[in-house]
Amino acid sequence: MDALPRYRNIIGRWCPSAGATGFRLIDRSGRGNHGTLTNMTASAWIAVGRQRALDFSGGNEIIPISGSYTYVQASVPFSVSFFANVKSFSNATYQKVCLLKSDDASNNAYEIGFSNAVGQYDGVLVGTANSYARLRTQTSASVLQSGMAHYCVTYNGLGSSTATNFRAFRNGVELTLTSAGAFSATTNTSSISLNAGNNVLNSQLDDLTIWNVCLTDSEIQKIYQLGRGFGVYSQFDYDETRSTVNRLRRVLLTTGA
């Protein structure tokens, strides 16, 4: 039976394709660091193909992640995977997919996002404002806007300022990382999207997963092939109008557990 690679090393997983859960985005890792849909309505839960995804419209939508867990540390390998489709860059030249609490020397969050700013930030953009390498893939905006795709960023734990310790993939194929321009300082908390200035997300997003290991090429390709939401099923049925959990529907299934 297939299993999501390194499922025992998952430290955070937020998966809209598991089903709409009102204004709470469940942390499917079991750590309880749930997200809260902020400045968003029920219409943000949309169908993309046969599954759900969250739709960010380029406004002030954000999903703060609860807890104070440090997802990104210079001494610990990590991998971040998600499925996304950029709808437009019309109101944001740098769209922040997620900010993850880190041990950056100046207390900045680790950022992953998209940009169409050719020559400085274009493509998939990763790093922090200080001690982590600031990198970009130079992927064209037309490719980023070509439909739902799988993205993965990995770090081998061997030095956060060294560019070659980081890798990025799109649909299982490695992308070339090059230096990016300077990053602005950020608040060192974790969130999906950022509702500030020219950094708002105007994309569809699903299955953001974080591991505390550096995934291999074959593992990343398998995650892409397995597709969105593999091994996760609806856990709660929320009635947000009454702010109660009506009933426990199904449990988290991580195949092989």
C-alpha positions in Angstrom: 0.0 0.0 0.0 1.3 3.5 -0.9 2.2 5.9 1.9 3.1 9.5 1.9 6.9 9.6 2.0 8.4 10.2 5.5 4.9 10.6 7.0 6.3 10.1 10.5 8.5 13.2 10.0 5.6 15.5 9.1 5.5 18.5 11.6 2.7 20.4 9.9 0.0 19.7 7.3 -2.9 21.9 6.3 -4.9 20.3 3.6 -8.1 22.0 2.2 -8.7 19.0 -0.2 -9.6 17.0 2.9 -12.8 19.0 3.0 -14.2 22.4 4.0 -13.9 23.0 7.8 -15.4 26.5 8.1 -13.1 29.1 9.4 -10.6 26.7 10.9 -7.9 25.0 8.7 -7.0 21.8 10.5 -3.4 20.8 11.2 -3.5 17.2 9.9 -0.1 16.5 11.4 -1.7 15.9 14.8 0.2 18.7 16.5 -2.8 20.9 16.8 -1.4 24.0 15.2 -4.6 24.9 13.4 -5.0 27.9 11.1 -7.8 30.5 11.3 -9.2 31.8 8.1 -9.1 35.6 8.5 -10.8 38.2 6.2 -12.1 35.2 4.3 -15.7 33.8 3.7 -17.1 30.4 3.0 -16.7 31.1 -0.7 -12.9 30.7 -0.3 -13.5 26.9 -0.2 -13.6 26.1 -3.9 -13.5 23.0 -6.1 -10.4 22.6 -8.2 -10.8 19.4 -10.2 -12.4 16.8 -7.9 -11.0 18.3 -4.7 -11.3 21.4 -2.6 -8.7 24.1 -2.4 -8.6 27.5 -0.8 -8.9 30.5 -3.0 -7.1 33.7 -2.2 -8.3 36.7 -4.1 -5.4 39.2 -3.7 -7.1 41.1 -0.9 -6.2 41.0 2.8 -6.8 37.3 3.4 -4.5 35.5 5.8 -4.5 32.3 7.8 -2.4 32.7 11.0 -1.1 29.4 12.3 -1.6 28.8 16.0 1.2 27.9 18.4 4.8 29.0 18.6 6.5 26.1 16.9 9.8 26.9 15.1 9.4 25.1 11.8 12.7 26.3 10.2 16.0 25.9 12.0 19.5 26.2 10.6 20.7 23.0 12.2 17.7 20.9 11.2 16.8 19.7 7.6 13.4 20.6 6.4 11.1 20.2 3.4 8.0 22.3 2.5 5.6 21.0 -0.1 2.4 22.5 -1.5 0.1 22.7 -4.5 -0.7 26.1 -6.0 -1.9 27.9 -9.0 -1.2 31.6 -9.3 -4.3 33.4 -10.7 -2.8 36.8 -11.3 0.1 39.1 -10.5 -2.0 42.2 -11.2 -2.0 43.5 -7.6 1.0 41.7 -6.1 4.5 41.3 -7.6 5.5 39.1 -4.7 2.9 36.7 -3.4 3.8 35.1 0.0 2.5 31.5 0.1 3.6 31.0 3.6 5.7 32.5 6.4 7.2 30.0 8.8 8.6 30.8 12.3 12.4 30.4 12.1 15.6 30.9 14.0 16.8 33.7 11.7 19.4 35.9 13.4 17.2 39.0 13.2 14.0 37.2 14.2 12.4 37.0 10.7 10.1 34.4 9.4 11.2 32.0 6.6 9.3 33.0 3.4 8.2 31.0 0.4 6.3 32.8 -2.4 5.9 33.6 -6.0 7.0 36.7 -7.9 7.0 38.1 -11.5 9.6 40.8 -10.8 12.1 39.7 -13.5 15.7 40.2 -12.6 15.4 40.3 -8.9 12.6 38.1 -7.4 11.1 36.1 -10.3 9.8 32.6 -9.9 9.6 30.7 -6.7 11.2 32.8 -4.0 12.6 31.5 -0.7 14.6 32.8 2.3 14.7 35.3 5.2 15.7 38.9 5.5 18.9 38.0 7.3 20.7 34.7 7.9 19.0 32.4 5.4 20.0 32.4 1.7 17.6 34.5 -0.4 16.9 32.5 -3.6 14.7 32.5 -6.7 14.0 30.0 -9.5 13.5 32.5 -12.4 10.4 30.6 -13.4 8.3 32.7 -15.8 4.9 34.1 -14.7 3.2 32.3 -17.5 4.4 28.9 -16.1 3.3 29.9 -12.5 -0.1 30.8 -13.9 -0.5 27.6 -16.0 -2.6 25.6 -13.5 -2.4 23.8 -10.2 1.2 22.5 -9.8 3.2 20.9 -7.0 6.1 22.8 -5.5 8.7 21.6 -3.0 11.6 23.4 -1.2 14.2 21.4 0.7 17.1 22.2 3.0 19.8 19.7 4.0 20.7 21.3 7.4 24.3 22.0 6.4 24.3 25.8 6.5 21.4 28.2 6.1 23.4 30.9 4.3 24.8 28.6 1.6 22.6 28.5 -1.5 23.6 25.0 -2.6 22.1 23.6 0.6 18.6 24.4 -0.7 16.7 22.9 -3.6 13.4 23.7 -5.3 11.1 21.5 -7.5 8.0 22.0 -9.6 6.0 18.9 -10.5 8.9 16.7 -9.5 11.5 18.4 -11.6 14.3 20.4 -10.0 14.5 24.1 -10.6 17.7 26.1 -10.7 18.1 28.4 -7.7 19.9 31.8 -8.1 20.4 34.7 -5.7 17.4 37.0 -5.1 17.3 40.6 -4.0 17.0 41.9 -0.4 14.0 40.8 1.7 12.0 43.1 4.0 11.9 42.3 7.7 8.9 40.2 8.8 7.2 39.3 12.0 8.6 35.9 13.1 5.3 34.0 13.2 3.8 31.3 11.0 1.0 32.0 8.5 -0.4 31.1 5.1 -0.4 34.2 2.9 0.3 37.7 4.2 -2.2 40.5 4.2 0.2 43.4 3.8 1.1 45.8 1.0 2.3 44.2 -2.2 2.7 40.7 -0.8 -0.9 39.4 -0.8 -1.7 36.0 -2.3 -3.8 35.8 -5.4 -3.7 32.1 -5.9 -5.4 28.8 -5.3 -3.6 26.7 -2.6 -3.8 23.2 -1.3 -1.9 20.6 0.9 0.8 22.7 2.6 3.1 20.1 4.3 6.3 20.5 6.3 8.8 17.7 7.2 11.8 17.9 9.5 13.8 15.9 7.0 15.3 16.7 3.6 13.2 14.8 1.0 15.0 13.0 -1.8 14.3 13.5 -5.5 12.3 10.2 -5.7 10.3 11.1 -2.6 9.4 14.5 -4.0 8.4 12.9 -7.3 6.2 10.4 -5.5 4.4 13.2 -3.6 3.7 14.9 -6.9 2.4 11.6 -8.4 0.2 10.8 -5.4 -1.4 14.1 -5.7 -3.2 16.6 -3.4 -4.4 15.4 0.0 -3.1 11.9 -0.2 -3.8 9.9 2.9 -5.9 12.6 4.6 -9.6 12.4 5.1 -12.1 14.8 6.7 -11.8 14.9 10.4 -14.4 17.3 11.7 -17.7 18.7 10.5 -18.0 22.3 11.7 -21.0 24.4 12.0 -19.5 27.8 12.2 -22.8 29.6 12.6 -23.0 28.1 16.0 -19.3 27.9 16.6 -19.5 24.2 17.7 -18.1 21.0 16.5 -21.2 18.9 15.5 -19.6 15.5 15.4 -16.5 13.6 14.7 -16.8 12.3 11.2 -13.6 10.5 10.2 -10.1 10.3 11.6 -6.9 11.3 10.1 -5.5 8.4 8.1 -1.9 8.4 7.2 -1.5 5.2 5.3 1.0 2.8 6.8 0.6 4.2 10.3 
